[in-house]
Amino acid sequence: MGDHKEQQPVRVGAAVRRRRRALELTLAVVAERTGLSVPFLSQVENDRARPSRGSLEKLADALRTTAVELLAAADPACSVDVVRADDGEPDFTPRVRSLVRGHHQLHASEFTGDHDAGREFQHRNDELMYVADGAVEIEAEGRAYRLGRGDTLYLTGGVRHRWRATVPDTRIVVVAVAEHIEAVQDRAR
């Protein structure tokens, strides 16, 4: 038995173009917001260039979404899909790996190593952060939370937060309700 999909590089061009057009933005405006060149953005939209993680985050910020959402919108949904761990030795250079492919109600990503600790996040819907290895410090609502291996932190939608790895080789898993889902507020009982 094989996996539902063969592992292929994700092409985000069409997702970036759809989002940009939905916001009625020109390539020039997106270039100004991101600091990326118009020719490069055109190449990304036409899948002739793949943006780095940093460039994808800049694009997501400019398009008022997240890199996870852009990646999810780039890949059609499957009802059953296996995402395999990388083969070989662990590579603890900073990176992010989507654990769910396609346009689903939940998104999950694995972050390995450190990332831009100054980057602030605010997601429309709820999310859960799980520390698989290492330790992190998460700032949310004016407080710092130190989490170690096996710890979780739940964030309600709309909470601004940032995080940083506090030890080398940290891995965290973030599971979030997708941005396109309208969360239902609890009703008074």
Disulfide bonds with the S-S distance in Angstrom:
none
